Amino acid sequence: MPRPSRARFLRELETHVDGAYSFARWLTGGSDEAEDLVHDALARA
């Protein structure tokens, strides 16, 4: 199976950032912690 391009991966990732942030905010109860959590998760993706 061919690997998707980096550009395609980033486009797909963008569609989930808002949902990830909302979920992270619900988990942490704060926007600063949520931003850190989403940033760390996206950096690992």
Beta strands, then each sheet from edge to edge (+ up, - down):
end
